[in-house]
Structures are given as C-alpha cells and as structure tokens.
Amino acid sequence: MPTTSDRARLWAILADLVCVLAFAAGGKSAHDDSATWWVILVIAWPYALAMLAGHLWAQQRELTSWRVFPAGLGILGFTYAVGMGIRMATGRGVATGFVIVAIIFLTLTMLGWRAVATLVARQRAKQA
C-alpha cells in the first residue's frame, strides 16, 4: 500500500515531468512548429532521465521531493546538468541561448510549482 510520502513523491515526479515536457514543447514550437510531436520526446528524454536520477538522489537522502530546498534545487541541478551532459554526449546542440533558456525555464517551473505547493500547505496548516 503506497504511503502518503510515496504518493507525494509520485506527484512530484509527475509535476517535474510536465515541466520537462513543457520545456521541450516550447523549444519545438519556437524552432520548428511543423515538426512532429516526436520531436518533443527527442528533446525531453535526456532531461526526463536526469530528472528521474535527481529524484532517486533525493529519495536516497530521504528528502521531501516537493520542497524547494534542498530536494528541489538538487533535482533541478540533476535535471539541468546531467540532461545537458546527455544531450552533448548524444551529439545534440547546446548553443549558448539554449543553455540559458533551459536553466531559466526549468528553474522557474520546477522550483515554481514547489513554491506554490509550500504556500498552499502553509495556508492549509494555518486553517487547521
């Protein structure tokens, strides 16, 4: 039976995956709107794989994956750095503009949803 922390971890993984897919979809539409939707998966897979590694890192350290710090920052770091490394290792481009847009977008979305979740949790705790 999944525990509350297991469900929270799963929701955090899904939320981060949505962030990664949104990043890839934005890149696809900015550069080649006529390309097939498979391009989104081609762009996203290195970051999705790296994001999962980040979640494993957080789980091994028993960190709360929906918190901004330290888990959110660590997962973001894995997603960005390892994702870029995989992208480079597979021969995909890492132009300066792409690198900058990637860190800005992933930071805003992956830490943003965590900040909102924290505020909502605090509000609920005050009302209880």
Backbone as XML, in Angstrom:
<?xml version="1.0"?>
<chain id="A" units="angstrom">
  <residue number="1" name="MET">
    <atom name="N" x="0.835" y="-1.182" z="0.000"/>
    <atom name="CA" x="0.000" y="0.000" z="0.000"/>
    <atom name="C" x="0.884" y="1.252" z="0.000"/>
  </residue>
  <residue number="2" name="PRO">
    <atom name="N" x="0.686" y="2.150" z="-0.964"/>
    <atom name="CA" x="1.517" y="3.363" z="-1.003"/>
    <atom name="C" x="1.231" y="4.271" z="0.192"/>
  </residue>
  <residue number="3" name="THR">
    <atom name="N" x="2.300" y="4.818" z="0.739"/>
    <atom name="CA" x="2.151" y="5.751" z="1.853"/>
    <atom name="C" x="1.924" y="7.159" z="1.310"/>
  </residue>
  <residue number="4" name="THR">
    <atom name="N" x="1.613" y="8.080" z="2.211"/>
    <atom name="CA" x="1.431" y="9.473" z="1.817"/>
    <atom name="C" x="2.696" y="10.026" z="1.186"/>
  </residue>
  <residue number="5" name="SER">
    <atom name="N" x="3.865" y="9.682" z="1.744"/>
    <atom name="CA" x="5.117" y="10.186" z="1.178"/>
    <atom name="C" x="5.384" y="9.576" z="-0.203"/>
  </residue>
  <residue number="6" name="ASP">
    <atom name="N" x="4.967" y="8.324" z="-0.414"/>
    <atom name="CA" x="5.103" y="7.710" z="-1.745"/>
    <atom name="C" x="4.239" y="8.443" z="-2.767"/>
  </residue>
  <residue number="7" name="ARG">
    <atom name="N" x="3.023" y="8.770" z="-2.383"/>
    <atom name="CA" x="2.119" y="9.497" z="-3.294"/>
    <atom name="C" x="2.654" y="10.895" z="-3.569"/>
  </residue>
  <residue number="8" name="ALA">
    <atom name="N" x="3.173" y="11.559" z="-2.549"/>
    <atom name="CA" x="3.740" y="12.895" z="-2.731"/>
    <atom name="C" x="4.945" y="12.832" z="-3.668"/>
  </residue>
  <residue number="9" name="ARG">
    <atom name="N" x="5.769" y="11.800" z="-3.517"/>
    <atom name="CA" x="6.937" y="11.628" z="-4.384"/>
    <atom name="C" x="6.495" y="11.390" z="-5.831"/>
  </residue>
  <residue number="10" name="LEU">
    <atom name="N" x="5.479" y="10.571" z="-6.022"/>
    <atom name="CA" x="4.970" y="10.305" z="-7.368"/>
    <atom name="C" x="4.426" y="11.587" z="-7.999"/>
  </residue>
  <residue number="11" name="TRP">
    <atom name="N" x="3.669" y="12.369" z="-7.231"/>
    <atom name="CA" x="3.143" y="13.642" z="-7.755"/>
    <atom name="C" x="4.275" y="14.600" z="-8.103"/>
  </residue>
  <residue number="12" name="ALA">
    <atom name="N" x="5.330" y="14.600" z="-7.297"/>
    <atom name="CA" x="6.478" y="15.464" z="-7.583"/>
    <atom name="C" x="7.167" y="15.039" z="-8.883"/>
  </residue>
  <residue number="13" name="ILE">
    <atom name="N" x="7.306" y="13.733" z="-9.080"/>
    <atom name="CA" x="7.912" y="13.234" z="-10.318"/>
    <atom name="C" x="7.048" y="13.637" z="-11.510"/>
  </residue>
  <residue number="14" name="LEU">
    <atom name="N" x="5.743" y="13.452" z="-11.391"/>
    <atom name="CA" x="4.843" y="13.815" z="-12.495"/>
    <atom name="C" x="4.875" y="15.318" z="-12.780"/>
  </residue>
  <residue number="15" name="ALA">
    <atom name="N" x="4.897" y="16.130" z="-11.731"/>
    <atom name="CA" x="4.952" y="17.585" z="-11.920"/>
    <atom name="C" x="6.253" y="17.988" z="-12.616"/>
  </residue>
  <residue number="16" name="ASP">
    <atom name="N" x="7.363" y="17.392" z="-12.203"/>
    <atom name="CA" x="8.644" y="17.694" z="-12.844"/>
    <atom name="C" x="8.664" y="17.209" z="-14.292"/>
  </residue>
  <residue number="17" name="LEU">
    <atom name="N" x="8.046" y="16.075" z="-14.551"/>
    <atom name="CA" x="7.973" y="15.577" z="-15.925"/>
    <atom name="C" x="7.163" y="16.538" z="-16.800"/>
  </residue>
  <residue number="18" name="VAL">
    <atom name="N" x="6.095" y="17.083" z="-16.266"/>
    <atom name="CA" x="5.318" y="18.087" z="-17.006"/>
    <atom name="C" x="6.191" y="19.298" z="-17.320"/>
  </residue>
  <residue number="19" name="CYS">
    <atom name="N" x="7.010" y="19.724" z="-16.366"/>
    <atom name="CA" x="7.920" y="20.855" z="-16.594"/>
    <atom name="C" x="8.893" y="20.548" z="-17.729"/>
  </residue>
  <residue number="20" name="VAL">
    <atom name="N" x="9.462" y="19.349" z="-17.715"/>
    <atom name="CA" x="10.425" y="18.949" z="-18.753"/>
    <atom name="C" x="9.725" y="18.875" z="-20.114"/>
  </residue>
  <residue number="21" name="LEU">
    <atom name="N" x="8.536" y="18.297" z="-20.153"/>
    <atom name="CA" x="7.804" y="18.197" z="-21.421"/>
    <atom name="C" x="7.383" y="19.579" z="-21.932"/>
  </residue>
  <residue number="22" name="ALA">
    <atom name="N" x="7.019" y="20.479" z="-21.035"/>
    <atom name="CA" x="6.670" y="21.844" z="-21.442"/>
    <atom name="C" x="7.891" y="22.557" z="-22.013"/>
  </residue>
  <residue number="23" name="PHE">
    <atom name="N" x="9.036" y="22.340" z="-21.401"/>
    <atom name="CA" x="10.287" y="22.908" z="-21.913"/>
    <atom name="C" x="10.553" y="22.414" z="-23.329"/>
  </residue>
  <residue number="24" name="ALA">
    <atom name="N" x="10.422" y="21.111" z="-23.536"/>
    <atom name="CA" x="10.662" y="20.530" z="-24.864"/>
    <atom name="C" x="9.623" y="21.011" z="-25.876"/>
  </residue>
  <residue number="25" name="ALA">
    <atom name="N" x="8.374" y="21.088" z="-25.459"/>
    <atom name="CA" x="7.312" y="21.550" z="-26.366"/>
    <atom name="C" x="7.538" y="23.003" z="-26.755"/>
  </residue>
  <residue number="26" name="GLY">
    <atom name="N" x="7.968" y="23.818" z="-25.813"/>
    <atom name="CA" x="8.266" y="25.217" z="-26.111"/>
    <atom name="C" x="9.410" y="25.347" z="-27.098"/>
  </residue>
  <residue number="27" name="GLY">
    <atom name="N" x="10.424" y="24.532" z="-26.925"/>
    <atom name="CA" x="11.551" y="24.540" z="-27.852"/>
    <atom name="C" x="11.145" y="24.106" z="-29.238"/>
  </residue>
  <residue number="28" name="LYS">
    <atom name="N" x="10.319" y="23.084" z="-29.300"/>
    <atom name="CA" x="9.842" y="22.595" z="-30.597"/>
    <atom name="C" x="9.050" y="23.679" z="-31.311"/>
  </residue>
  <residue number="29" name="SER">
    <atom name="N" x="8.125" y="24.305" z="-30.606"/>
    <atom name="CA" x="7.269" y="25.301" z="-31.260"/>
    <atom name="C" x="8.044" y="26.566" z="-31.618"/>
  </residue>
  <residue number="30" name="ALA">
    <atom name="N" x="9.091" y="26.886" z="-30.849"/>
    <atom name="CA" x="9.885" y="28.083" z="-31.150"/>
    <atom name="C" x="10.764" y="27.898" z="-32.379"/>
  </residue>
  <residue number="31" name="HIS">
    <atom name="N" x="11.147" y="26.664" z="-32.649"/>
    <atom name="CA" x="12.105" y="26.441" z="-33.728"/>
    <atom name="C" x="11.532" y="25.734" z="-34.949"/>
  </residue>
  <residue number="32" name="ASP">
    <atom name="N" x="10.557" y="24.870" z="-34.753"/>
    <atom name="CA" x="10.009" y="24.146" z="-35.893"/>
    <atom name="C" x="8.611" y="23.659" z="-35.551"/>
  </residue>
  <residue number="33" name="ASP">
    <atom name="N" x="7.661" y="24.560" z="-35.685"/>
    <atom name="CA" x="6.281" y="24.248" z="-35.325"/>
    <atom name="C" x="5.686" y="23.152" z="-36.202"/>
  </residue>
  <residue number="34" name="SER">
    <atom name="N" x="6.249" y="22.938" z="-37.385"/>
    <atom name="CA" x="5.705" y="21.924" z="-38.287"/>
    <atom name="C" x="6.224" y="20.524" z="-37.982"/>
  </residue>
  <residue number="35" name="ALA">
    <atom name="N" x="7.222" y="20.397" z="-37.120"/>
    <atom name="CA" x="7.784" y="19.087" z="-36.793"/>
    <atom name="C" x="6.763" y="18.235" z="-36.042"/>
  </residue>
  <residue number="36" name="THR">
    <atom name="N" x="6.930" y="16.935" z="-36.107"/>
    <atom name="CA" x="6.010" y="16.032" z="-35.427"/>
    <atom name="C" x="6.181" y="16.117" z="-33.923"/>
  </residue>
  <residue number="37" name="TRP">
    <atom name="N" x="5.198" y="15.602" z="-33.200"/>
    <atom name="CA" x="5.247" y="15.652" z="-31.734"/>
    <atom name="C" x="6.359" y="14.767" z="-31.179"/>
  </residue>
  <residue number="38" name="TRP">
    <atom name="N" x="6.886" y="13.831" z="-31.989"/>
    <atom name="CA" x="8.002" y="13.000" z="-31.536"/>
    <atom name="C" x="9.229" y="13.844" z="-31.204"/>
  </residue>
  <residue number="39" name="VAL">
    <atom name="N" x="9.331" y="15.006" z="-31.844"/>
    <atom name="CA" x="10.458" y="15.901" z="-31.577"/>
    <atom name="C" x="10.472" y="16.302" z="-30.104"/>
  </residue>
  <residue number="40" name="ILE">
    <atom name="N" x="9.296" y="16.440" z="-29.518"/>
    <atom name="CA" x="9.214" y="16.780" z="-28.091"/>
    <atom name="C" x="9.905" y="15.694" z="-27.264"/>
  </residue>
  <residue number="41" name="LEU">
    <atom name="N" x="9.653" y="14.443" z="-27.596"/>
    <atom name="CA" x="10.288" y="13.344" z="-26.855"/>
    <atom name="C" x="11.789" y="13.289" z="-27.095"/>
  </residue>
  <residue number="42" name="VAL">
    <atom name="N" x="12.217" y="13.605" z="-28.306"/>
    <atom name="CA" x="13.654" y="13.631" z="-28.619"/>
    <atom name="C" x="14.350" y="14.706" z="-27.791"/>
  </residue>
  <residue number="43" name="ILE">
    <atom name="N" x="13.705" y="15.849" z="-27.658"/>
    <atom name="CA" x="14.271" y="16.933" z="-26.851"/>
    <atom name="C" x="14.209" y="16.587" z="-25.363"/>
  </residue>
  <residue number="44" name="ALA">
    <atom name="N" x="13.112" y="15.993" z="-24.922"/>
    <atom name="CA" x="12.845" y="15.813" z="-23.494"/>
    <atom name="C" x="13.586" y="14.645" z="-22.841"/>
  </residue>
  <residue number="45" name="TRP">
    <atom name="N" x="13.865" y="13.570" z="-23.581"/>
    <atom name="CA" x="14.326" y="12.364" z="-22.904"/>
    <atom name="C" x="15.596" y="12.540" z="-22.068"/>
  </residue>
  <residue number="46" name="PRO">
    <atom name="N" x="16.600" y="13.307" z="-22.499"/>
    <atom name="CA" x="17.778" y="13.431" z="-21.618"/>
    <atom name="C" x="17.447" y="14.102" z="-20.287"/>
  </residue>
  <residue number="47" name="TYR">
    <atom name="N" x="16.564" y="15.083" z="-20.340"/>
    <atom name="CA" x="16.189" y="15.817" z="-19.131"/>
    <atom name="C" x="15.267" y="14.995" z="-18.250"/>
  </residue>
  <residue number="48" name="ALA">
    <atom name="N" x="14.382" y="14.212" z="-18.866"/>
    <atom name="CA" x="13.493" y="13.338" z="-18.095"/>
    <atom name="C" x="14.306" y="12.259" z="-17.369"/>
  </residue>
  <residue number="49" name="LEU">
    <atom name="N" x="15.267" y="11.685" z="-18.058"/>
    <atom name="CA" x="16.135" y="10.682" z="-17.447"/>
    <atom name="C" x="16.940" y="11.288" z="-16.297"/>
  </residue>
  <residue number="50" name="ALA">
    <atom name="N" x="17.490" y="12.471" z="-16.533"/>
    <atom name="CA" x="18.259" y="13.163" z="-15.496"/>
    <atom name="C" x="17.368" y="13.545" z="-14.314"/>
  </residue>
  <residue number="51" name="MET">
    <atom name="N" x="16.136" y="13.950" z="-14.593"/>
    <atom name="CA" x="15.194" y="14.301" z="-13.540"/>
    <atom name="C" x="14.897" y="13.088" z="-12.665"/>
  </residue>
  <residue number="52" name="LEU">
    <atom name="N" x="14.714" y="11.937" z="-13.284"/>
    <atom name="CA" x="14.487" y="10.716" z="-12.500"/>
    <atom name="C" x="15.692" y="10.398" z="-11.626"/>
  </residue>
  <residue number="53" name="ALA">
    <atom name="N" x="16.891" y="10.605" z="-12.158"/>
    <atom name="CA" x="18.101" y="10.407" z="-11.350"/>
    <atom name="C" x="18.110" y="11.368" z="-10.160"/>
  </residue>
  <residue number="54" name="GLY">
    <atom name="N" x="17.677" y="12.593" z="-10.378"/>
    <atom name="CA" x="17.586" y="13.563" z="-9.296"/>
    <atom name="C" x="16.595" y="13.134" z="-8.222"/>
  </residue>
  <residue number="55" name="HIS">
    <atom name="N" x="15.487" y="12.576" z="-8.642"/>
    <atom name="CA" x="14.508" y="12.084" z="-7.665"/>
    <atom name="C" x="15.049" y="10.892" z="-6.888"/>
  </residue>
  <residue number="56" name="LEU">
    <atom name="N" x="15.796" y="10.029" z="-7.549"/>
    <atom name="CA" x="16.428" y="8.911" z="-6.834"/>
    <atom name="C" x="17.432" y="9.419" z="-5.807"/>
  </residue>
  <residue number="57" name="TRP">
    <atom name="N" x="18.204" y="10.439" z="-6.206"/>
    <atom name="CA" x="19.150" y="11.068" z="-5.288"/>
    <atom name="C" x="18.415" y="11.602" z="-4.055"/>
  </residue>
  <residue number="58" name="ALA">
    <atom name="N" x="17.311" y="12.313" z="-4.280"/>
    <atom name="CA" x="16.540" y="12.881" z="-3.171"/>
    <atom name="C" x="15.939" y="11.783" z="-2.291"/>
  </residue>
  <residue number="59" name="GLN">
    <atom name="N" x="15.454" y="10.724" z="-2.918"/>
    <atom name="CA" x="14.862" y="9.622" z="-2.159"/>
    <atom name="C" x="15.909" y="8.923" z="-1.291"/>
  </residue>
  <residue number="60" name="GLN">
    <atom name="N" x="17.095" y="8.712" z="-1.841"/>
    <atom name="CA" x="18.161" y="8.064" z="-1.069"/>
    <atom name="C" x="18.549" y="8.884" z="0.154"/>
  </residue>
  <residue number="61" name="ARG">
    <atom name="N" x="18.416" y="10.186" z="0.057"/>
    <atom name="CA" x="18.742" y="11.066" z="1.180"/>
    <atom name="C" x="17.524" y="11.380" z="2.039"/>
  </residue>
  <residue number="62" name="GLU">
    <atom name="N" x="16.400" y="10.727" z="1.708"/>
    <atom name="CA" x="15.146" y="10.894" z="2.444"/>
    <atom name="C" x="14.700" y="12.353" z="2.493"/>
  </residue>
  <residue number="63" name="LEU">
    <atom name="N" x="14.876" y="13.050" z="1.370"/>
    <atom name="CA" x="14.451" y="14.441" z="1.260"/>
    <atom name="C" x="13.001" y="14.498" z="0.765"/>
  </residue>
  <residue number="64" name="THR">
    <atom name="N" x="12.288" y="15.502" z="1.198"/>
    <atom name="CA" x="10.912" y="15.696" z="0.755"/>
    <atom name="C" x="10.953" y="16.312" z="-0.635"/>
  </residue>
  <residue number="65" name="SER">
    <atom name="N" x="10.546" y="15.534" z="-1.635"/>
    <atom name="CA" x="10.766" y="15.921" z="-3.031"/>
    <atom name="C" x="9.958" y="17.129" z="-3.484"/>
  </residue>
  <residue number="66" name="TRP">
    <atom name="N" x="8.917" y="17.519" z="-2.760"/>
    <atom name="CA" x="8.146" y="18.688" z="-3.186"/>
    <atom name="C" x="8.646" y="19.985" z="-2.542"/>
  </residue>
  <residue number="67" name="ARG">
    <atom name="N" x="9.640" y="19.906" z="-1.701"/>
    <atom name="CA" x="10.202" y="21.107" z="-1.081"/>
    <atom name="C" x="11.214" y="21.771" z="-2.014"/>
  </residue>
  <residue number="68" name="VAL">
    <atom name="N" x="11.245" y="23.104" z="-1.989"/>
    <atom name="CA" x="12.179" y="23.853" z="-2.838"/>
    <atom name="C" x="13.617" y="23.525" z="-2.463"/>
  </residue>
  <residue number="69" name="PHE">
    <atom name="N" x="13.903" y="23.522" z="-1.159"/>
    <atom name="CA" x="15.267" y="23.286" z="-0.690"/>
    <atom name="C" x="15.250" y="22.202" z="0.363"/>
  </residue>
  <residue number="70" name="PRO">
    <atom name="N" x="16.142" y="21.282" z="0.315"/>
    <atom name="CA" x="17.220" y="21.078" z="-0.643"/>
    <atom name="C" x="16.823" y="20.217" z="-1.848"/>
  </residue>
  <residue number="71" name="ALA">
    <atom name="N" x="15.720" y="19.463" z="-1.712"/>
    <atom name="CA" x="15.368" y="18.499" z="-2.766"/>
    <atom name="C" x="15.138" y="19.163" z="-4.118"/>
  </residue>
  <residue number="72" name="GLY">
    <atom name="N" x="14.334" y="20.211" z="-4.152"/>
    <atom name="CA" x="14.016" y="20.858" z="-5.423"/>
    <atom name="C" x="15.254" y="21.370" z="-6.142"/>
  </residue>
  <residue number="73" name="LEU">
    <atom name="N" x="16.132" y="22.010" z="-5.389"/>
    <atom name="CA" x="17.377" y="22.503" z="-6.001"/>
    <atom name="C" x="18.248" y="21.357" z="-6.499"/>
  </residue>
  <residue number="74" name="GLY">
    <atom name="N" x="18.311" y="20.288" z="-5.735"/>
    <atom name="CA" x="19.101" y="19.132" z="-6.152"/>
    <atom name="C" x="18.536" y="18.462" z="-7.394"/>
  </residue>
  <residue number="75" name="ILE">
    <atom name="N" x="17.227" y="18.292" z="-7.418"/>
    <atom name="CA" x="16.577" y="17.675" z="-8.572"/>
    <atom name="C" x="16.735" y="18.565" z="-9.792"/>
  </residue>
  <residue number="76" name="LEU">
    <atom name="N" x="16.576" y="19.866" z="-9.608"/>
    <atom name="CA" x="16.795" y="20.813" z="-10.706"/>
    <atom name="C" x="18.230" y="20.706" z="-11.213"/>
  </residue>
  <residue number="77" name="GLY">
    <atom name="N" x="19.190" y="20.647" z="-10.303"/>
    <atom name="CA" x="20.591" y="20.535" z="-10.692"/>
    <atom name="C" x="20.854" y="19.281" z="-11.516"/>
  </residue>
  <residue number="78" name="PHE">
    <atom name="N" x="20.312" y="18.148" z="-11.066"/>
    <atom name="CA" x="20.452" y="16.911" z="-11.830"/>
    <atom name="C" x="19.805" y="17.063" z="-13.200"/>
  </residue>
  <residue number="79" name="THR">
    <atom name="N" x="18.590" y="17.568" z="-13.225"/>
    <atom name="CA" x="17.849" y="17.691" z="-14.479"/>
    <atom name="C" x="18.623" y="18.523" z="-15.483"/>
  </residue>
  <residue number="80" name="TYR">
    <atom name="N" x="19.115" y="19.646" z="-15.037"/>
    <atom name="CA" x="19.808" y="20.562" z="-15.938"/>
    <atom name="C" x="21.194" y="20.039" z="-16.325"/>
  </residue>
  <residue number="81" name="ALA">
    <atom name="N" x="22.037" y="19.780" z="-15.340"/>
    <atom name="CA" x="23.433" y="19.429" z="-15.626"/>
    <atom name="C" x="23.557" y="18.060" z="-16.302"/>
  </residue>
  <residue number="82" name="VAL">
    <atom name="N" x="22.910" y="17.062" z="-15.748"/>
    <atom name="CA" x="23.006" y="15.726" z="-16.333"/>
    <atom name="C" x="22.271" y="15.694" z="-17.674"/>
  </residue>
  <residue number="83" name="GLY">
    <atom name="N" x="21.129" y="16.386" z="-17.748"/>
    <atom name="CA" x="20.401" y="16.457" z="-19.019"/>
    <atom name="C" x="21.232" y="17.094" z="-20.117"/>
  </residue>
  <residue number="84" name="MET">
    <atom name="N" x="21.920" y="18.185" z="-19.807"/>
    <atom name="CA" x="22.807" y="18.822" z="-20.792"/>
    <atom name="C" x="23.964" y="17.900" z="-21.155"/>
  </residue>
  <residue number="85" name="GLY">
    <atom name="N" x="24.494" y="17.199" z="-20.164"/>
    <atom name="CA" x="25.575" y="16.254" z="-20.437"/>
    <atom name="C" x="25.142" y="15.141" z="-21.377"/>
  </residue>
  <residue number="86" name="ILE">
    <atom name="N" x="23.972" y="14.587" z="-21.131"/>
    <atom name="CA" x="23.448" y="13.542" z="-22.012"/>
    <atom name="C" x="23.203" y="14.115" z="-23.405"/>
  </residue>
  <residue number="87" name="ARG">
    <atom name="N" x="22.638" y="15.313" z="-23.451"/>
    <atom name="CA" x="22.372" y="15.947" z="-24.744"/>
    <atom name="C" x="23.676" y="16.114" z="-25.536"/>
  </residue>
  <residue number="88" name="MET">
    <atom name="N" x="24.723" y="16.595" z="-24.887"/>
    <atom name="CA" x="26.018" y="16.763" z="-25.554"/>
    <atom name="C" x="26.601" y="15.414" z="-25.966"/>
  </residue>
  <residue number="89" name="ALA">
    <atom name="N" x="26.511" y="14.428" z="-25.087"/>
    <atom name="CA" x="27.078" y="13.108" z="-25.377"/>
    <atom name="C" x="26.390" y="12.418" z="-26.547"/>
  </residue>
  <residue number="90" name="THR">
    <atom name="N" x="25.136" y="12.783" z="-26.805"/>
    <atom name="CA" x="24.400" y="12.168" z="-27.912"/>
    <atom name="C" x="24.462" y="13.008" z="-29.180"/>
  </residue>
  <residue number="91" name="GLY">
    <atom name="N" x="25.312" y="14.045" z="-29.168"/>
    <atom name="CA" x="25.532" y="14.829" z="-30.381"/>
    <atom name="C" x="24.501" y="15.906" z="-30.662"/>
  </residue>
  <residue number="92" name="ARG">
    <atom name="N" x="23.679" y="16.221" z="-29.694"/>
    <atom name="CA" x="22.687" y="17.279" z="-29.870"/>
    <atom name="C" x="23.337" y="18.622" z="-29.531"/>
  </residue>
  <residue number="93" name="GLY">
    <atom name="N" x="22.814" y="19.676" z="-30.100"/>
    <atom name="CA" x="23.381" y="21.002" z="-29.896"/>
    <atom name="C" x="23.129" y="21.572" z="-28.512"/>
  </residue>
  <residue number="94" name="VAL">
    <atom name="N" x="24.083" y="22.366" z="-28.056"/>
    <atom name="CA" x="23.948" y="23.075" z="-26.777"/>
    <atom name="C" x="24.409" y="24.519" z="-26.966"/>
  </residue>
  <residue number="95" name="ALA">
    <atom name="N" x="23.740" y="25.204" z="-27.862"/>
    <atom name="CA" x="24.059" y="26.605" z="-28.117"/>
    <atom name="C" x="23.855" y="27.423" z="-26.849"/>
  </residue>
  <residue number="96" name="THR">
    <atom name="N" x="24.579" y="28.513" z="-26.735"/>
    <atom name="CA" x="24.510" y="29.368" z="-25.546"/>
    <atom name="C" x="23.086" y="29.778" z="-25.222"/>
  </residue>
  <residue number="97" name="GLY">
    <atom name="N" x="22.341" y="30.194" z="-26.220"/>
    <atom name="CA" x="20.947" y="30.597" z="-25.994"/>
    <atom name="C" x="20.113" y="29.466" z="-25.423"/>
  </residue>
  <residue number="98" name="PHE">
    <atom name="N" x="20.311" y="28.261" z="-25.923"/>
    <atom name="CA" x="19.574" y="27.088" z="-25.439"/>
    <atom name="C" x="19.911" y="26.816" z="-23.978"/>
  </residue>
  <residue number="99" name="VAL">
    <atom name="N" x="21.186" y="26.880" z="-23.652"/>
    <atom name="CA" x="21.637" y="26.631" z="-22.279"/>
    <atom name="C" x="21.012" y="27.635" z="-21.313"/>
  </residue>
  <residue number="100" name="ILE">
    <atom name="N" x="20.959" y="28.898" z="-21.718"/>
    <atom name="CA" x="20.391" y="29.953" z="-20.866"/>
    <atom name="C" x="18.883" y="29.787" z="-20.720"/>
  </residue>
  <residue number="101" name="VAL">
    <atom name="N" x="18.195" y="29.563" z="-21.832"/>
    <atom name="CA" x="16.739" y="29.388" z="-21.783"/>
    <atom name="C" x="16.390" y="28.159" z="-20.948"/>
  </residue>
  <residue number="102" name="ALA">
    <atom name="N" x="17.155" y="27.094" z="-21.099"/>
    <atom name="CA" x="16.885" y="25.867" z="-20.355"/>
    <atom name="C" x="16.957" y="26.104" z="-18.854"/>
  </residue>
  <residue number="103" name="ILE">
    <atom name="N" x="18.002" y="26.745" z="-18.375"/>
    <atom name="CA" x="18.128" y="26.931" z="-16.923"/>
    <atom name="C" x="17.061" y="27.881" z="-16.395"/>
  </residue>
  <residue number="104" name="ILE">
    <atom name="N" x="16.736" y="28.903" z="-17.145"/>
    <atom name="CA" x="15.690" y="29.833" z="-16.694"/>
    <atom name="C" x="14.343" y="29.132" z="-16.639"/>
  </residue>
  <residue number="105" name="PHE">
    <atom name="N" x="13.978" y="28.448" z="-17.730"/>
    <atom name="CA" x="12.666" y="27.797" z="-17.784"/>
    <atom name="C" x="12.552" y="26.704" z="-16.726"/>
  </residue>
  <residue number="106" name="LEU">
    <atom name="N" x="13.544" y="25.832" z="-16.656"/>
    <atom name="CA" x="13.468" y="24.733" z="-15.692"/>
    <atom name="C" x="13.475" y="25.235" z="-14.251"/>
  </residue>
  <residue number="107" name="THR">
    <atom name="N" x="14.243" y="26.285" z="-13.976"/>
    <atom name="CA" x="14.250" y="26.848" z="-12.623"/>
    <atom name="C" x="12.882" y="27.414" z="-12.264"/>
  </residue>
  <residue number="108" name="LEU">
    <atom name="N" x="12.328" y="28.220" z="-13.153"/>
    <atom name="CA" x="11.026" y="28.829" z="-12.871"/>
    <atom name="C" x="9.927" y="27.791" z="-12.685"/>
  </residue>
  <residue number="109" name="THR">
    <atom name="N" x="9.924" y="26.773" z="-13.517"/>
    <atom name="CA" x="8.829" y="25.803" z="-13.434"/>
    <atom name="C" x="9.051" y="24.766" z="-12.330"/>
  </residue>
  <residue number="110" name="MET">
    <atom name="N" x="10.254" y="24.196" z="-12.265"/>
    <atom name="CA" x="10.483" y="23.129" z="-11.295"/>
    <atom name="C" x="10.541" y="23.632" z="-9.853"/>
  </residue>
  <residue number="111" name="LEU">
    <atom name="N" x="11.063" y="24.826" z="-9.659"/>
    <atom name="CA" x="11.037" y="25.396" z="-8.310"/>
    <atom name="C" x="9.736" y="26.158" z="-8.074"/>
  </residue>
  <residue number="112" name="GLY">
    <atom name="N" x="9.154" y="26.664" z="-9.149"/>
    <atom name="CA" x="7.902" y="27.419" z="-9.038"/>
    <atom name="C" x="6.759" y="26.594" z="-8.498"/>
  </residue>
  <residue number="113" name="TRP">
    <atom name="N" x="6.553" y="25.392" z="-9.037"/>
    <atom name="CA" x="5.437" y="24.591" z="-8.529"/>
    <atom name="C" x="5.685" y="24.190" z="-7.078"/>
  </residue>
  <residue number="114" name="ARG">
    <atom name="N" x="6.951" y="23.987" z="-6.719"/>
    <atom name="CA" x="7.265" y="23.647" z="-5.332"/>
    <atom name="C" x="6.973" y="24.819" z="-4.395"/>
  </residue>
  <residue number="115" name="ALA">
    <atom name="N" x="7.288" y="26.031" z="-4.837"/>
    <atom name="CA" x="6.992" y="27.217" z="-4.020"/>
    <atom name="C" x="5.489" y="27.363" z="-3.811"/>
  </residue>
  <residue number="116" name="VAL">
    <atom name="N" x="4.724" y="27.162" z="-4.863"/>
    <atom name="CA" x="3.261" y="27.238" z="-4.750"/>
    <atom name="C" x="2.746" y="26.149" z="-3.815"/>
  </residue>
  <residue number="117" name="ALA">
    <atom name="N" x="3.263" y="24.927" z="-3.947"/>
    <atom name="CA" x="2.842" y="23.825" z="-3.072"/>
    <atom name="C" x="3.152" y="24.132" z="-1.612"/>
  </residue>
  <residue number="118" name="THR">
    <atom name="N" x="4.291" y="24.755" z="-1.368"/>
    <atom name="CA" x="4.666" y="25.118" z="0.000"/>
    <atom name="C" x="3.705" y="26.157" z="0.562"/>
  </residue>
  <residue number="119" name="LEU">
    <atom name="N" x="3.381" y="27.165" z="-0.241"/>
    <atom name="CA" x="2.439" y="28.197" z="0.207"/>
    <atom name="C" x="1.066" y="27.611" z="0.493"/>
  </residue>
  <residue number="120" name="VAL">
    <atom name="N" x="0.599" y="26.725" z="-0.357"/>
    <atom name="CA" x="-0.705" y="26.087" z="-0.150"/>
    <atom name="C" x="-0.689" y="25.254" z="1.127"/>
  </residue>
  <residue number="121" name="ALA">
    <atom name="N" x="0.389" y="24.496" z="1.347"/>
    <atom name="CA" x="0.497" y="23.675" z="2.556"/>
    <atom name="C" x="0.498" y="24.544" z="3.813"/>
  </residue>
  <residue number="122" name="ARG">
    <atom name="N" x="1.180" y="25.671" z="3.750"/>
    <atom name="CA" x="1.208" y="26.583" z="4.909"/>
    <atom name="C" x="-0.173" y="27.172" z="5.180"/>
  </residue>
  <residue number="123" name="GLN">
    <atom name="N" x="-0.873" y="27.539" z="4.119"/>
    <atom name="CA" x="-2.225" y="28.086" z="4.267"/>
    <atom name="C" x="-3.160" y="27.057" z="4.883"/>
  </residue>
  <residue number="124" name="ARG">
    <atom name="N" x="-3.060" y="25.821" z="4.421"/>
    <atom name="CA" x="-3.908" y="24.749" z="4.966"/>
    <atom name="C" x="-3.574" y="24.494" z="6.423"/>
  </residue>
  <residue number="125" name="ALA">
    <atom name="N" x="-2.309" y="24.557" z="6.775"/>
    <atom name="CA" x="-1.904" y="24.335" z="8.165"/>
    <atom name="C" x="-2.435" y="25.447" z="9.069"/>
  </residue>
  <residue number="126" name="LYS">
    <atom name="N" x="-2.458" y="26.668" z="8.574"/>
    <atom name="CA" x="-2.986" y="27.781" z="9.359"/>
    <atom name="C" x="-4.488" y="27.637" z="9.599"/>
  </residue>
  <residue number="127" name="GLN">
    <atom name="N" x="-5.176" y="27.113" z="8.600"/>
    <atom name="CA" x="-6.625" y="26.972" z="8.696"/>
    <atom name="C" x="-7.053" y="25.773" z="9.550"/>
  </residue>
  <residue number="128" name="ALA">
    <atom name="N" x="-6.131" y="24.839" z="9.753"/>
    <atom name="CA" x="-6.475" y="23.621" z="10.513"/>
    <atom name="C" x="-6.469" y="23.855" z="11.997"/>
  </residue>
</chain>
